[in-house]
């Protein structure tokens, strides 16, 4: 907040320790990316614009839209799924049930 001293007294720190901790936090925050706001209406717009700017200027993991993921990722994922499917099929094949005889024994010699 641009002028925290204007906040209603029930929305600010009451103790001296709390006020000192809040001031220390404000000083730290101002060393980072910081924008000031004067009213709750301003805050939403400032946060929204700042997020959009961050996404454009500092792209990173998690900022990529799902529909823009490179197709290589899909191919790799497909290969992994096929491999897992083959492994599971082999595992299931070892415990197959002989439906003609109605027994739950492994199939052998067929």
ABEGO torsion letter per residue (X at the ends): XABAAABBAAABBABAAAAAAAAAAAAAAAABBBBBBABAAAAAAAAAAAAAAAAAABBBBGABBAAABBAAAAAAAAAAAAAAAAAAAAAAAAABBBAAAGBABBBBGX
